Amino acid sequence: MPSTQSLRSQLRWASLSVGLAITAAVATAHDFWIIPNAFMVMGNASMEIRGQTSSKFPISLSAVTPERVAEARVIGANDDVTVKDLTVAGKSLLLKQRPGSAGQRVVAVALVTRTTRTLPAGLKRYIALEGAPELAQWYDSEGVFVGSDSLEQRVAKYAKTFVEVGMGGPRAFAKVAGHALEFVPTSDPSVVKTGGTLTVKVLFRGKPLPGAHLHAGWAPEAAVSDSTALPAGVKDQQVVTNRDGEATIAIDRDGLWNVRTLYAAPAAAGAQSWEVAFATVVFRTAAAGGHMHEANGTVDLPRVQPSTDSAAAIATVTRFHTALAAGDSAGALSLLSNDVMILESGGVETRDEYRAHHLPGDMAFAQAIKSERLVRRVTVRGDVAWVTGTSTTTGDYRGRAVNSAGAELVVLVRTPQGWRISAVHWSSRARRAAGN
């Protein structure tokens, strides 16, 4: 527990009469998380996010009902959409939303604030049971629990997560939802590899919150729907935010991660009304890791868990386009099977023919022209997968204006090295100018 002088300094900085960030206990019955059914979806697919509530991440013991949701939003780099499709699925709240464009999305949910009356002793017990007995004792010793008068206790819960939409697009992880208490990553969670770190900033009422005690927990993805998949004896990390409200989490294994905290403080002078806010954020990491590389509009989506066949197939196609845009012929060829067939411009080429003929031109074109790609469908049948996508390409190439729409079919086969491209079919047509 920090010293009284340190606490007073932090509370004064936060412009509150009394307050301190406190940690939600591992054994609390009040945690609320939102977890996507898929952290990457096709551009035309619907996102589905589960709201889970229990004492142990990521399982759910009971469903938060739609009427308990004060606000549910899907926030992109250039849009902010309210989610209206809220239902209950088993023991989970279920949110559905169909995004309108490619790019990263922040999903942010706020539950309705619940107000109750309690005695100071009851509030003290509540804070202690929620994982901060030292704070409860400190408040008691400082005389913050006033007399025997009844207190108003206002409890609010906030949750965030991230979903990749389509085959590229702008990042949104740094978007602030405006929750009373929230986590904002300082770097893109989708590119974090196992063995790396993620730094998050805690905001209270829009200001960085120093001295906040955070818990970071891990679970396998299967545990969302199967509690028996949750191993015993896995301990949470405990970290404290610095003066800038930031703390760093060490990512030491693949799977689902959550970070959570709780803030409790008098809501007004006199300490007759107390505000208690819970906040969580969920993201996923994998050993395959990933990076975000942009070259002339082509964006490499984060690589995801190899066990997710459809996502891994998409990642292979994306890396191929990224290699073309970067002028990396060796990288592009390494993703092609030895018996690959390339169909474009009315012809068919083998791997060697493509390397000698169309590959240099494809790289020059990809480096010079901006293309926006969108995955339309991915299908996996055993050791074969095919990915269908569309694109729009605009710019000037060798003195010629380009404004075209394209379609792409990529067939992949599973190899010991992962998915490799066995066939590609490209076609394109000129786009009509507006009004024509």
C-alpha positions as CSV (number, residue, x, y, z in Angstrom):
1,M,0.0,0.0,0.0
2,P,1.5,3.4,-0.9
3,S,2.3,5.8,1.8
4,T,-0.3,8.3,3.1
5,Q,1.8,11.2,1.7
6,S,2.1,9.5,-1.8
7,L,-1.7,8.8,-1.8
8,R,-2.5,12.4,-0.9
9,S,-0.2,13.6,-3.8
10,Q,-1.9,11.4,-6.3
11,L,-5.4,12.3,-5.1
12,R,-4.6,16.0,-5.3
13,W,-3.2,15.5,-8.8
14,A,-6.5,13.9,-9.8
15,S,-8.5,16.9,-8.4
16,L,-10.6,14.6,-6.2
17,S,-11.1,15.1,-2.5
18,V,-10.3,11.5,-1.9
19,G,-9.7,8.7,-4.4
20,L,-7.5,5.9,-5.3
21,A,-7.3,3.3,-8.1
22,I,-7.8,-0.1,-6.6
23,T,-7.6,-3.6,-8.0
24,A,-10.6,-5.9,-8.7
25,A,-9.9,-9.1,-6.9
26,V,-9.2,-12.3,-8.7
27,A,-12.2,-13.8,-6.8
28,T,-14.6,-11.0,-7.5
29,A,-18.1,-11.7,-8.7
30,H,-18.3,-8.4,-10.5
31,D,-16.0,-8.5,-13.5
32,F,-17.5,-7.9,-16.9
33,W,-15.6,-8.6,-20.2
34,I,-16.4,-8.4,-23.9
35,I,-14.8,-11.1,-26.0
36,P,-15.2,-11.4,-29.8
37,N,-16.2,-14.7,-31.3
38,A,-13.5,-13.9,-33.9
39,F,-10.8,-11.2,-33.6
40,M,-10.7,-11.0,-37.4
41,V,-13.8,-11.0,-39.6
42,M,-14.3,-10.6,-43.4
43,G,-15.3,-7.2,-44.7
44,N,-18.9,-8.3,-45.3
45,A,-19.3,-10.4,-42.2
46,S,-21.0,-9.5,-39.0
47,M,-19.0,-9.1,-35.8
48,E,-20.2,-11.0,-32.8
49,I,-19.0,-10.1,-29.3
50,R,-19.9,-11.9,-26.1
51,G,-20.4,-10.1,-22.8
52,Q,-19.1,-12.4,-20.0
53,T,-19.6,-11.9,-16.3
54,S,-18.2,-14.1,-13.6
55,S,-15.4,-14.3,-11.0
56,K,-13.0,-15.9,-13.4
57,F,-11.9,-14.8,-16.8
58,P,-13.2,-15.6,-19.5
59,I,-16.1,-17.7,-18.5
60,S,-19.7,-16.4,-17.8
61,L,-21.9,-17.6,-15.0
62,S,-24.9,-15.4,-16.0
63,A,-25.9,-13.2,-18.8
64,V,-26.0,-9.4,-18.7
65,T,-29.4,-8.6,-20.2
66,P,-29.8,-6.0,-23.0
67,E,-31.6,-3.6,-20.8
68,R,-28.6,-3.4,-18.5
69,V,-26.5,-2.0,-21.4
70,A,-26.3,1.8,-21.2
71,E,-24.2,2.1,-24.4
72,A,-22.6,-0.3,-26.9
73,R,-20.4,1.2,-29.7
74,V,-18.2,0.1,-32.5
75,I,-15.5,2.7,-33.0
76,G,-13.4,2.9,-36.1
77,A,-10.7,5.4,-37.2
78,N,-13.4,7.4,-39.1
79,D,-16.7,6.2,-37.7
80,D,-18.5,5.6,-34.4
81,V,-21.6,3.3,-34.6
82,T,-24.1,2.4,-31.9
83,V,-24.8,-1.3,-31.6
84,K,-28.5,-2.0,-31.6
85,D,-28.5,-5.8,-32.0
86,L,-28.3,-7.0,-28.4
87,T,-29.5,-10.4,-27.3
88,V,-28.8,-13.1,-24.8
89,A,-27.1,-16.3,-25.9
90,G,-26.9,-18.9,-23.1
91,K,-25.1,-17.3,-20.2
92,S,-23.6,-14.5,-22.4
93,L,-24.8,-11.1,-23.6
94,L,-24.4,-11.1,-27.5
95,L,-23.7,-8.0,-29.6
96,K,-23.8,-8.1,-33.4
97,Q,-22.7,-5.4,-35.8
98,R,-21.9,-5.4,-39.5
99,P,-19.1,-2.9,-40.2
100,G,-19.2,-0.8,-43.3
101,S,-15.5,-0.7,-44.2
102,A,-12.2,-2.4,-43.6
103,G,-10.0,-1.4,-40.6
104,Q,-9.6,-2.0,-36.9
105,R,-12.5,-1.4,-34.6
106,V,-12.7,-0.7,-30.9
107,V,-15.8,-2.3,-29.3
108,A,-16.8,-0.4,-26.2
109,V,-19.7,-1.3,-23.8
110,A,-20.9,0.6,-20.7
111,L,-23.4,-1.0,-18.4
112,V,-26.2,1.0,-16.6
113,T,-25.0,2.6,-13.4
114,R,-26.6,0.9,-10.4
115,T,-27.3,3.1,-7.3
116,T,-27.8,1.7,-3.9
117,R,-27.9,2.9,-0.3
118,T,-25.5,1.5,2.2
119,L,-23.9,2.3,5.6
120,P,-20.3,3.4,5.8
121,A,-19.4,0.0,7.2
122,G,-21.1,-1.7,4.3
123,L,-19.2,0.4,1.8
124,K,-16.0,-0.5,3.6
125,R,-16.8,-4.2,3.4
126,Y,-17.7,-3.8,-0.3
127,I,-14.3,-2.2,-1.2
128,A,-12.5,-4.9,0.8
129,L,-14.3,-7.7,-0.8
130,E,-13.6,-6.3,-4.2
131,G,-9.9,-6.7,-3.6
132,A,-8.7,-3.7,-1.7
133,P,-8.8,-4.3,2.1
134,E,-5.8,-2.0,2.6
135,L,-7.6,0.8,0.9
136,A,-10.7,0.2,2.9
137,Q,-8.6,0.4,6.1
138,W,-6.9,3.5,4.9
139,Y,-10.1,5.3,4.1
140,D,-11.3,4.2,7.6
141,S,-8.2,5.5,9.3
142,E,-8.4,8.8,7.4
143,G,-12.0,9.3,8.6
144,V,-13.4,9.2,5.1
145,F,-16.2,6.9,6.1
146,V,-18.3,9.6,7.8
147,G,-20.4,8.9,10.9
148,S,-23.2,6.4,10.7
149,D,-25.2,8.2,7.9
150,S,-26.4,6.3,4.9
151,L,-24.2,6.6,1.8
152,E,-25.1,6.4,-1.9
153,Q,-23.1,3.9,-3.8
154,R,-23.0,4.2,-7.7
155,V,-21.5,1.3,-9.5
156,A,-20.6,1.4,-13.2
157,K,-18.8,-1.1,-15.4
158,Y,-17.0,-0.5,-18.7
159,A,-15.4,-3.0,-21.1
160,K,-13.4,-2.7,-24.4
161,T,-11.9,-5.1,-27.0
162,F,-10.6,-4.9,-30.6
163,V,-11.6,-6.6,-33.9
164,E,-9.9,-6.5,-37.3
165,V,-12.3,-6.1,-40.2
166,G,-11.4,-7.0,-43.8
167,M,-8.0,-7.1,-45.4
168,G,-6.6,-3.8,-44.2
169,G,-7.5,-0.3,-43.2
170,P,-6.8,2.4,-40.6
171,R,-6.0,1.7,-37.0
172,A,-8.3,2.7,-34.2
173,F,-6.8,1.3,-31.0
174,A,-5.9,4.7,-29.6
175,K,-9.5,5.9,-29.9
176,V,-11.0,7.0,-26.5
177,A,-14.5,5.9,-25.9
178,G,-15.2,8.5,-23.2
179,H,-16.0,6.0,-20.4
180,A,-15.6,7.3,-16.9
181,L,-12.8,4.7,-16.5
182,E,-11.1,3.1,-19.4
183,F,-8.0,1.5,-20.8
184,V,-6.3,2.9,-23.9
185,P,-3.3,1.0,-25.4
186,T,-0.3,3.1,-26.3
187,S,0.5,0.7,-29.2
188,D,-1.5,-1.6,-31.4
189,P,-2.6,-4.7,-29.4
190,S,-3.1,-6.7,-32.6
191,V,0.7,-6.7,-33.3
192,V,1.8,-8.0,-29.9
193,K,3.7,-11.2,-30.0
194,T,4.1,-13.8,-27.3
195,G,7.3,-12.8,-25.5
196,G,6.6,-9.1,-26.0
197,T,4.8,-6.5,-23.9
198,L,1.8,-4.2,-24.1
199,T,1.6,-0.8,-22.4
200,V,-1.8,0.5,-21.5
201,K,-2.9,3.9,-20.2
202,V,-5.7,4.2,-17.6
203,L,-7.9,7.3,-17.9
204,F,-10.4,8.5,-15.4
205,R,-12.7,11.2,-16.6
206,G,-10.4,11.6,-19.6
207,K,-7.2,12.2,-17.4
208,P,-4.3,9.8,-16.9
209,L,-4.7,8.0,-13.6
210,P,-1.4,7.4,-11.7
211,G,-1.0,4.8,-9.0
212,A,-3.8,2.5,-10.4
213,H,-3.4,-1.1,-9.4
214,L,-4.1,-3.4,-12.4
215,H,-4.5,-7.1,-12.8
216,A,-3.6,-8.8,-16.1
217,G,-4.9,-12.3,-16.6
218,W,-4.6,-15.0,-19.3
219,A,-6.8,-17.8,-20.5
220,P,-6.9,-20.2,-23.5
221,E,-9.5,-19.2,-26.1
222,A,-11.4,-22.5,-25.6
223,A,-12.2,-21.5,-22.0
224,V,-14.8,-18.9,-23.3
225,S,-17.2,-21.7,-23.9
226,D,-15.6,-24.6,-21.9
227,S,-14.7,-23.8,-18.3
228,T,-12.8,-27.1,-18.1
229,A,-10.2,-25.7,-20.5
230,L,-9.1,-23.2,-18.0
231,P,-6.0,-24.5,-16.3
232,A,-5.6,-24.2,-12.5
233,G,-2.8,-22.3,-10.8
234,V,-2.3,-19.5,-13.3
235,K,-1.7,-16.3,-11.4
236,D,-2.5,-12.8,-12.6
237,Q,0.2,-10.2,-13.1
238,Q,-0.2,-7.2,-10.8
239,V,1.2,-3.8,-12.0
240,V,0.8,-0.2,-11.0
241,T,0.5,2.8,-13.4
242,N,3.2,5.4,-13.3
243,R,2.7,9.2,-13.1
244,D,1.5,9.2,-16.7
245,G,-1.2,6.6,-15.9
246,E,0.7,3.9,-17.9
247,A,1.6,0.3,-17.0
248,T,3.3,-2.4,-19.0
249,I,2.0,-6.0,-19.2
250,A,4.5,-8.9,-20.0
251,I,2.9,-11.2,-22.6
252,D,4.3,-14.7,-21.8
253,R,1.9,-17.0,-23.6
254,D,-0.5,-17.4,-26.4
255,G,-4.3,-16.8,-26.0
256,L,-6.7,-14.4,-24.5
257,W,-5.5,-11.6,-22.2
258,N,-7.5,-9.2,-20.1
259,V,-6.5,-6.2,-18.0
260,R,-8.8,-4.9,-15.3
261,T,-9.0,-2.4,-12.5
262,L,-11.5,-0.6,-10.2
263,Y,-11.6,3.0,-9.0
264,A,-13.5,4.1,-5.9
265,A,-13.8,7.6,-4.6
266,P,-16.3,10.0,-3.1
267,A,-18.3,11.6,-6.0
268,A,-18.7,14.9,-4.2
269,A,-17.4,16.8,-1.2
270,G,-18.6,15.4,2.1
271,A,-18.3,11.7,0.9
272,Q,-22.0,11.1,1.0
273,S,-22.1,9.8,-2.5
274,W,-19.5,7.3,-3.8
275,E,-18.5,6.4,-7.4
276,V,-17.2,2.9,-8.0
277,A,-16.1,2.2,-11.6
278,F,-14.9,-1.1,-13.0
279,A,-12.9,-1.3,-16.3
280,T,-11.6,-4.2,-18.4
281,V,-9.9,-4.6,-21.8
282,V,-9.5,-7.9,-23.7
283,F,-7.1,-8.7,-26.6
284,R,-5.5,-11.8,-28.1
285,T,-1.9,-12.8,-28.7
286,A,-0.2,-15.6,-30.6
287,A,3.3,-17.0,-31.1
288,A,2.9,-16.3,-34.8
289,G,2.7,-12.6,-33.8
290,G,2.5,-10.1,-36.6
291,H,3.3,-6.6,-37.7
292,M,1.6,-3.8,-39.4
293,H,3.4,-2.8,-42.6
294,E,2.0,-0.2,-45.0
295,A,3.4,0.5,-48.4
296,N,1.4,2.6,-50.9
297,G,-1.9,1.7,-49.3
298,T,-1.3,-2.1,-48.9
299,V,-1.6,-3.1,-45.3
300,D,-0.4,-6.3,-43.8
301,L,-3.0,-7.5,-41.2
302,P,-1.8,-9.0,-38.0
303,R,-0.9,-12.6,-38.2
304,V,-3.1,-14.7,-36.0
305,Q,-2.9,-18.1,-34.4
306,P,-1.9,-20.8,-36.9
307,S,-4.7,-23.0,-35.5
308,T,-7.2,-20.6,-37.0
309,D,-7.1,-21.9,-40.6
310,S,-9.2,-19.3,-42.3
311,A,-7.3,-16.4,-40.6
312,A,-3.9,-18.0,-41.4
313,A,-4.9,-18.4,-45.0
314,I,-5.8,-14.7,-45.2
315,A,-2.6,-13.8,-43.5
316,T,-0.6,-15.6,-46.2
317,V,-2.4,-13.8,-49.0
318,T,-1.9,-10.5,-47.2
319,R,1.8,-11.1,-46.8
320,F,2.1,-11.9,-50.5
321,H,0.5,-8.5,-51.4
322,T,2.7,-6.7,-48.8
323,A,5.8,-8.3,-50.4
324,L,4.8,-7.1,-53.8
325,A,4.2,-3.6,-52.6
326,A,7.6,-3.6,-50.8
327,G,9.4,-4.9,-54.0
328,D,10.4,-8.0,-52.1
329,S,10.5,-10.6,-54.9
330,A,12.1,-13.3,-52.6
331,G,9.4,-12.8,-50.0
332,A,6.6,-13.0,-52.6
333,L,8.0,-16.1,-54.2
334,S,8.5,-17.9,-50.9
335,L,4.7,-17.8,-50.4
336,L,4.1,-19.6,-53.8
337,S,4.0,-23.4,-54.1
338,N,6.4,-24.9,-56.6
339,D,3.5,-25.9,-58.9
340,V,1.6,-22.5,-58.6
341,M,-0.4,-21.3,-61.6
342,I,-0.8,-17.5,-62.1
343,L,-3.7,-16.4,-64.2
344,E,-3.7,-12.7,-65.3
345,S,-3.9,-10.6,-68.4
346,G,-5.4,-13.4,-70.3
347,G,-2.5,-15.8,-69.8
348,V,-1.3,-18.6,-67.5
349,E,2.2,-18.7,-66.0
350,T,4.2,-21.2,-63.9
351,R,6.2,-20.1,-61.0
352,D,9.4,-19.7,-63.1
353,E,7.5,-17.9,-65.8
354,Y,5.9,-15.5,-63.4
355,R,9.3,-14.7,-61.8
356,A,10.7,-13.9,-65.2
357,H,7.8,-12.0,-66.7
358,H,4.9,-10.6,-64.7
359,L,6.4,-10.4,-61.2
360,P,8.7,-7.4,-61.8
361,G,5.8,-5.5,-63.3
362,D,3.4,-6.5,-60.5
363,M,5.9,-5.2,-57.9
364,A,6.4,-1.9,-59.8
365,F,2.7,-1.4,-60.1
366,A,2.0,-2.2,-56.5
367,Q,4.7,0.2,-55.4
368,A,3.4,3.1,-57.5
369,I,-0.4,2.7,-57.2
370,K,-2.6,2.8,-54.1
371,S,-4.9,-0.3,-53.7
372,E,-7.5,-1.0,-51.1
373,R,-8.4,-4.7,-50.7
374,L,-11.3,-6.4,-49.1
375,V,-11.7,-10.1,-48.4
376,R,-15.1,-11.3,-49.4
377,R,-15.0,-14.9,-48.4
378,V,-12.6,-17.6,-47.2
379,T,-13.3,-21.3,-47.3
380,V,-11.3,-24.2,-45.9
381,R,-11.7,-27.8,-47.0
382,G,-9.1,-30.0,-45.2
383,D,-5.7,-29.0,-46.6
384,V,-7.0,-26.7,-49.3
385,A,-8.4,-23.1,-48.8
386,W,-9.5,-20.4,-51.2
387,V,-9.8,-16.7,-50.5
388,T,-11.9,-14.4,-52.6
389,G,-11.4,-10.7,-52.5
390,T,-12.1,-7.4,-54.3
391,S,-10.0,-4.2,-54.7
392,T,-10.1,-0.7,-55.9
393,T,-7.0,0.8,-57.4
394,T,-6.4,4.5,-58.1
395,G,-3.4,6.6,-59.1
396,D,-1.0,7.3,-62.0
397,Y,1.2,4.7,-63.4
398,R,3.8,5.6,-66.0
399,G,1.9,8.6,-67.1
400,R,-1.5,6.8,-67.3
401,A,-4.4,7.5,-64.9
402,V,-5.6,4.3,-63.2
403,N,-9.1,3.9,-61.7
404,S,-10.0,0.2,-61.7
405,A,-12.0,-2.4,-59.8
406,G,-10.4,-5.8,-59.3
407,A,-11.4,-9.3,-58.3
408,E,-9.0,-12.0,-56.9
409,L,-9.3,-15.7,-56.2
410,V,-6.4,-17.3,-54.4
411,V,-6.2,-21.1,-53.8
412,L,-3.9,-22.3,-51.0
413,V,-2.6,-25.6,-49.9
414,R,-1.4,-26.6,-46.5
415,T,2.4,-27.4,-46.2
416,P,4.7,-28.1,-43.3
417,Q,5.7,-24.4,-43.6
418,G,2.1,-23.2,-43.4
419,W,-0.4,-22.2,-46.1
420,R,1.2,-21.7,-49.6
421,I,-0.4,-20.2,-52.7
422,S,-1.2,-22.8,-55.3
423,A,-3.1,-20.7,-57.8
424,V,-4.0,-17.0,-58.3
425,H,-6.6,-15.6,-60.7
426,W,-6.7,-11.8,-61.1
427,S,-9.2,-9.8,-63.2
428,S,-9.9,-6.1,-63.4
429,R,-12.1,-3.5,-65.2
430,A,-12.1,0.3,-65.4
431,R,-14.4,2.0,-62.9
432,R,-16.9,4.4,-64.2
433,A,-16.6,8.1,-63.2
434,A,-19.3,9.4,-60.9
435,G,-22.4,10.4,-62.8
436,N,-21.6,8.2,-65.9
